[in-house]
């Protein structure tokens, strides 16, 4: 294990809570990286207002699922937490479908 790596144990309750969270990029764009380190490869850029789903956390980094308009697929990458605010927790599948549609409408530059 690399000295910068660490193992995070996530409880089932925490995993369930994360599935229903929605985060929105604050005022400035956020770079999506391949791993939770500032020198890792930049995969994409999230624009202000774009919503994402949290997947995992590592220190000040959060792994998110986001819609990539270039590939037209949902992708996963790492972003600094400071670029996000939590907007609400979804409570049912219809809300989740609405959130995914919102992600799909966000255009990446």
PEPEZI-V484134 format. One record per pair of residues at least 6 apart in sequence whose ideal C-beta (glycine too) atoms are under 8 Angstrom apart, sorted by the first residue. I is the first residue (numbers start at 1). J is the second residue. Records with the same first field share a line. If there is no record, write none. Layout:
I->J, J
//
This chain:
1->7
4->37
6->58
8->56, 57, 58
10->18, 56
17->89
18->53, 54, 55, 56
19->53
20->89, 90, 91, 96
21->53, 54, 86, 89, 90
22->51, 52, 53, 86, 87, 88, 89, 90, 99
23->51, 52, 53, 54, 62, 64, 84, 85, 86, 87
24->49, 50, 51, 52, 84, 85, 87
25->46, 47, 48, 49, 50, 51, 52, 83, 84
26->48, 83, 84, 85
27->48
28->48, 83
29->45, 46, 47, 48
30->45, 46, 79, 80, 83, 84
31->42, 44, 45, 46, 79
32->42, 43, 44, 45, 46, 64, 66, 75, 77, 78, 79
33->40, 41, 42, 43, 77, 78, 79
34->40, 41, 42, 43, 77, 78
35->41, 78
36->58, 59, 61, 63, 78
40->78
43->75, 77
44->66, 68, 75, 77, 108
45->108, 109
46->52, 66, 79, 83, 108
47->106, 107, 108, 109
49->106
50->66, 103, 106
51->87, 99, 102, 103, 106
52->64, 65, 66, 79, 84, 103
53->64, 65, 66, 99
54->62, 63, 64
55->62, 63, 64, 65, 76
56->62, 63
57->63, 81
58->78
60->80, 81, 82
61->78, 79, 80, 81
62->78, 79, 80, 81, 84
63->76, 77, 78
64->76, 77, 78, 79
65->74, 75, 76
66->74, 75, 76, 77, 103
67->73, 74, 75, 100, 103, 104, 106
68->74, 75, 108
69->104, 106, 107, 108
70->108
74->100, 103
90->96, 99
//
